[in-house]
Amino acid sequence: MQPPALTIDALGKKCPIPIIMLAERINEVPLNAVVSVLADDPAAFTDVPAWCRLKSHRHVASHELPEGGWAIHVRRNY
């Protein structure tokens, strides 16, 4: 698995803030690079993959964090 080129720390933030942070920063990484969104709002677990489908980026994986929440990996497609 490709390591993230960028990690966005949205822990403690309620949706839609993690998605807004991702949308604002995804263009900072090269095409096909992975962005990791750290989030602990349960809505982010489903909303970030839904945003990927809507915006034609790829949800790569979601991993549980030991301290709670998830690292949600998104591949930039354009």
VENVENCOR-V364009 format. One record per residue. N is the residue number from 1. RES is the residue in one small letter. PSI is psi as a letter, one per 40 degrees, with the letter a starting at -180 (NA if undefined). BURIAL is 1 if it has 16 or more other C-alpha atoms within 10 Angstrom, else 0. D_FIRST is the distance of its C-alpha to the first C-alpha in Angstrom with 2 decimals. Layout:
BEGIN
<<N:RES:PSI:BURIAL:D_FIRST> <N:RES:PSI:BURIAL:D_FIRST>>
END
This chain:
BEGIN
<<1:m:h:0:0.00> <2:q:h:0:3.79> <3:p:i:0:6.40> <4:p:h:1:9.23> <5:a:d:0:12.11> <6:l:h:1:14.49> <7:t:h:1:15.17> <8:i:h:1:18.17> <9:d:h:1:20.15> <10:a:f:1:22.12> <11:l:h:1:22.96> <12:g:e:0:26.58> <13:k:h:0:26.81> <14:k:i:0:27.98> <15:c:i:1:26.85> <16:p:e:0:27.12> <17:i:d:0:26.49> <18:p:d:1:22.64> <19:i:d:1:22.63> <20:i:d:0:25.18> <21:m:d:0:23.20> <22:l:d:1:20.11> <23:a:d:0:22.51> <24:e:d:0:24.20> <25:r:e:0:21.24> <26:i:d:1:18.63> <27:n:e:0:20.58> <28:e:e:0:20.10> <29:v:i:0:16.68> <30:p:i:0:16.50> <31:l:i:0:15.97> <32:n:e:0:12.46> <33:a:i:1:11.25> <34:v:h:1:9.79> <35:v:h:1:12.48> <36:s:h:1:12.40> <37:v:h:1:15.79> <38:l:h:1:17.21> <39:a:i:1:20.02> <40:d:e:1:22.41> <41:d:h:1:24.67> <42:p:d:0:24.31> <43:a:d:0:24.94> <44:a:d:1:21.77> <45:f:d:1:19.71> <46:t:d:0:21.25> <47:d:d:1:22.41> <48:v:d:1:19.20> <49:p:d:1:17.82> <50:a:d:0:21.43> <51:w:d:1:21.53> <52:c:d:1:18.49> <53:r:d:0:20.46> <54:l:d:0:23.59> <55:k:e:0:22.29> <56:s:f:0:20.17> <57:h:i:1:16.82> <58:r:h:1:13.85> <59:h:h:1:12.94> <60:v:d:1:9.26> <61:a:i:0:9.74> <62:s:h:1:12.27> <63:h:h:0:12.36> <64:e:h:0:15.82> <65:l:i:0:16.85> <66:p:d:0:19.26> <67:e:e:0:21.94> <68:g:i:0:21.76> <69:g:a:1:20.10> <70:w:i:1:16.52> <71:a:h:1:13.57> <72:i:h:1:13.23> <73:h:h:1:10.43> <74:v:h:1:12.07> <75:r:h:1:11.42> <76:r:h:1:14.73> <77:n:e:1:16.43> <78:y:NA:0:19.73>>
END
